[in-house]
Amino acid sequence: MRISVQQEPFDLGAEANAFAAGDTANGAIVTFTGIVRDLAQTDLACMEIEHYPGMTERAIAKIAEEAKNRWSLGDVLVIHRHGRLAPGDRIMMVATAAPHRKDAFEAAEYLMDYLKSRAPFWKKEITASGADWVAAKDEDEDALSRW
């Protein structure tokens, strides 16, 4: 299991290849990458993501361990960036490995739902008209409630 909260960009292909390298016990690997999107109505210049070092990694590691215990997972990878990110930048990556695809897909969705709604990150959208903190969305909470 690897959890990385980092400012630097990551190489999606290299991370996925490293995650899968030498793994013969798992028959399924699921990856998801989140990208900063520019919603047409906001004219997003950038997004700033803040976190508390140490606390954030521990919180993500805890939920990753819960996922490993809940589903039959061989491995988990979570990368989440912080700092100033522009539209089109990769913001996060989740990868899960399991003997069977159902566990890999469900665990990846669980982790993504957690990261979206509960992981201790604070996001601020900066546009030409100013800066606003991103509020929690009901649909994100609804997604997490299914687990």
Contacts in CASP RR format, 6 or more apart in sequence:
PFRMAT RR
TARGET T0000
AUTHOR 0000-0000-0000
METHOD contacts of the structure
MODEL  1
MRISVQQEPFDLGAEANAFAAGDTANGAIVTFTGIVRDLAQTDLACMEIE
HYPGMTERAIAKIAEEAKNRWSLGDVLVIHRHGRLAPGDRIMMVATAAPH
RKDAFEAAEYLMDYLKSRAPFWKKEITASGADWVAAKDEDEDALSRW
1 61 0 8 1.000
1 64 0 8 1.000
1 65 0 8 1.000
1 68 0 8 1.000
1 75 0 8 1.000
1 76 0 8 1.000
1 77 0 8 1.000
2 76 0 8 1.000
2 77 0 8 1.000
2 78 0 8 1.000
3 57 0 8 1.000
3 60 0 8 1.000
3 61 0 8 1.000
3 64 0 8 1.000
3 77 0 8 1.000
3 78 0 8 1.000
4 10 0 8 1.000
4 78 0 8 1.000
4 79 0 8 1.000
4 80 0 8 1.000
5 51 0 8 1.000
5 53 0 8 1.000
5 54 0 8 1.000
5 56 0 8 1.000
5 57 0 8 1.000
5 60 0 8 1.000
5 80 0 8 1.000
5 81 0 8 1.000
5 82 0 8 1.000
6 79 0 8 1.000
6 80 0 8 1.000
6 81 0 8 1.000
6 82 0 8 1.000
7 81 0 8 1.000
7 82 0 8 1.000
7 83 0 8 1.000
8 81 0 8 1.000
9 81 0 8 1.000
9 89 0 8 1.000
9 90 0 8 1.000
10 79 0 8 1.000
10 81 0 8 1.000
10 90 0 8 1.000
10 93 0 8 1.000
12 31 0 8 1.000
12 33 0 8 1.000
12 90 0 8 1.000
12 93 0 8 1.000
15 77 0 8 1.000
15 79 0 8 1.000
15 93 0 8 1.000
15 95 0 8 1.000
16 29 0 8 1.000
16 31 0 8 1.000
16 95 0 8 1.000
19 29 0 8 1.000
19 31 0 8 1.000
19 75 0 8 1.000
19 77 0 8 1.000
19 95 0 8 1.000
19 97 0 8 1.000
20 29 0 8 1.000
20 97 0 8 1.000
23 29 0 8 1.000
23 75 0 8 1.000
23 97 0 8 1.000
25 74 0 8 1.000
25 99 0 8 1.000
26 74 0 8 1.000
26 75 0 8 1.000
26 97 0 8 1.000
26 98 0 8 1.000
26 99 0 8 1.000
26 104 0 8 1.000
27 97 0 8 1.000
27 98 0 8 1.000
27 99 0 8 1.000
27 100 0 8 1.000
27 101 0 8 1.000
28 97 0 8 1.000
28 98 0 8 1.000
28 99 0 8 1.000
28 100 0 8 1.000
28 101 0 8 1.000
28 103 0 8 1.000
28 104 0 8 1.000
28 105 0 8 1.000
29 95 0 8 1.000
29 96 0 8 1.000
29 97 0 8 1.000
29 104 0 8 1.000
30 95 0 8 1.000
30 96 0 8 1.000
30 101 0 8 1.000
30 104 0 8 1.000
30 105 0 8 1.000
30 107 0 8 1.000
30 108 0 8 1.000
31 93 0 8 1.000
31 94 0 8 1.000
31 95 0 8 1.000
31 108 0 8 1.000
32 93 0 8 1.000
32 94 0 8 1.000
32 95 0 8 1.000
32 108 0 8 1.000
32 112 0 8 1.000
33 90 0 8 1.000
33 92 0 8 1.000
33 93 0 8 1.000
34 90 0 8 1.000
34 91 0 8 1.000
34 92 0 8 1.000
34 93 0 8 1.000
35 88 0 8 1.000
35 89 0 8 1.000
35 90 0 8 1.000
35 91 0 8 1.000
36 44 0 8 1.000
36 46 0 8 1.000
36 47 0 8 1.000
36 85 0 8 1.000
36 86 0 8 1.000
36 87 0 8 1.000
36 88 0 8 1.000
36 89 0 8 1.000
36 90 0 8 1.000
36 91 0 8 1.000
37 44 0 8 1.000
37 87 0 8 1.000
37 88 0 8 1.000
38 44 0 8 1.000
38 87 0 8 1.000
38 88 0 8 1.000
42 125 0 8 1.000
42 127 0 8 1.000
43 127 0 8 1.000
43 128 0 8 1.000
43 129 0 8 1.000
44 87 0 8 1.000
44 125 0 8 1.000
44 126 0 8 1.000
44 127 0 8 1.000
45 86 0 8 1.000
45 126 0 8 1.000
45 127 0 8 1.000
45 128 0 8 1.000
46 84 0 8 1.000
46 85 0 8 1.000
46 86 0 8 1.000
46 87 0 8 1.000
46 126 0 8 1.000
47 84 0 8 1.000
47 85 0 8 1.000
47 86 0 8 1.000
47 91 0 8 1.000
47 123 0 8 1.000
47 124 0 8 1.000
47 125 0 8 1.000
47 126 0 8 1.000
47 134 0 8 1.000
48 83 0 8 1.000
48 84 0 8 1.000
48 85 0 8 1.000
48 123 0 8 1.000
48 124 0 8 1.000
48 126 0 8 1.000
48 131 0 8 1.000
49 81 0 8 1.000
49 82 0 8 1.000
49 83 0 8 1.000
49 85 0 8 1.000
49 91 0 8 1.000
49 121 0 8 1.000
49 122 0 8 1.000
49 123 0 8 1.000
49 124 0 8 1.000
50 82 0 8 1.000
50 83 0 8 1.000
50 121 0 8 1.000
50 122 0 8 1.000
50 123 0 8 1.000
50 124 0 8 1.000
51 82 0 8 1.000
51 120 0 8 1.000
51 121 0 8 1.000
51 122 0 8 1.000
52 120 0 8 1.000
55 120 0 8 1.000
56 80 0 8 1.000
56 119 0 8 1.000
56 120 0 8 1.000
56 121 0 8 1.000
59 118 0 8 1.000
59 119 0 8 1.000
59 120 0 8 1.000
60 78 0 8 1.000
60 80 0 8 1.000
60 115 0 8 1.000
60 119 0 8 1.000
63 111 0 8 1.000
63 114 0 8 1.000
63 118 0 8 1.000
63 119 0 8 1.000
64 76 0 8 1.000
64 78 0 8 1.000
64 111 0 8 1.000
67 73 0 8 1.000
67 76 0 8 1.000
67 96 0 8 1.000
67 107 0 8 1.000
67 110 0 8 1.000
67 111 0 8 1.000
68 74 0 8 1.000
68 76 0 8 1.000
68 107 0 8 1.000
70 107 0 8 1.000
70 110 0 8 1.000
71 96 0 8 1.000
71 98 0 8 1.000
71 103 0 8 1.000
71 104 0 8 1.000
71 106 0 8 1.000
71 107 0 8 1.000
71 110 0 8 1.000
72 98 0 8 1.000
72 99 0 8 1.000
72 100 0 8 1.000
72 103 0 8 1.000
73 96 0 8 1.000
73 97 0 8 1.000
73 98 0 8 1.000
73 103 0 8 1.000
73 104 0 8 1.000
73 107 0 8 1.000
74 97 0 8 1.000
74 98 0 8 1.000
74 99 0 8 1.000
75 95 0 8 1.000
75 96 0 8 1.000
75 97 0 8 1.000
76 94 0 8 1.000
76 95 0 8 1.000
76 96 0 8 1.000
76 97 0 8 1.000
76 107 0 8 1.000
76 111 0 8 1.000
77 93 0 8 1.000
77 94 0 8 1.000
77 95 0 8 1.000
77 96 0 8 1.000
78 92 0 8 1.000
78 93 0 8 1.000
78 94 0 8 1.000
78 111 0 8 1.000
78 115 0 8 1.000
79 92 0 8 1.000
79 93 0 8 1.000
80 91 0 8 1.000
80 92 0 8 1.000
80 115 0 8 1.000
80 119 0 8 1.000
80 121 0 8 1.000
81 89 0 8 1.000
81 90 0 8 1.000
81 91 0 8 1.000
81 92 0 8 1.000
82 121 0 8 1.000
85 91 0 8 1.000
92 115 0 8 1.000
94 108 0 8 1.000
94 111 0 8 1.000
94 112 0 8 1.000
94 115 0 8 1.000
95 108 0 8 1.000
96 103 0 8 1.000
96 104 0 8 1.000
96 105 0 8 1.000
96 107 0 8 1.000
96 108 0 8 1.000
96 111 0 8 1.000
97 104 0 8 1.000
98 104 0 8 1.000
98 107 0 8 1.000
110 147 0 8 1.000
113 140 0 8 1.000
113 143 0 8 1.000
113 144 0 8 1.000
113 146 0 8 1.000
113 147 0 8 1.000
114 144 0 8 1.000
116 140 0 8 1.000
116 143 0 8 1.000
116 144 0 8 1.000
117 136 0 8 1.000
117 140 0 8 1.000
117 141 0 8 1.000
117 143 0 8 1.000
117 144 0 8 1.000
118 144 0 8 1.000
122 133 0 8 1.000
123 133 0 8 1.000
123 134 0 8 1.000
124 131 0 8 1.000
124 132 0 8 1.000
124 133 0 8 1.000
124 134 0 8 1.000
125 131 0 8 1.000
125 132 0 8 1.000
125 134 0 8 1.000
END
